[in-house]
Amino acid sequence: MPTAAEQQVLALLAKEWDYTGPPGILDISDVVAALPLAPSETLEAVKTLFACGLIDMNTLKSSAFLTPEGYDTARDDGESHLKS
């Protein structure tokens, strides 16, 4: 089950996916700025979601985007693929 921070990251990227089309790419700094979390908490959530395969990143690790599994998890309110 994703943590609250992880759910917020997934929801934000899913919203971007819905508005701009798959895969919903956002710069990491935009993710940090958009969420009401400490930057360290947001970055830890991004790291965990990446490790679980729910999001992916560009080669420079400066942008994040959802995988299809991540989008499904975001839409299922996080009933997930995460292993806590």
Protein Blocks (a to p, Z undefined) as FASTA:
>chain_A
ZZfklmmmmmmmmmmmmmnopehiacfklmmmmpccdfklmmmmmmmmmmnopaccdfko
paccddfklmmmmmnnopafbdZZ
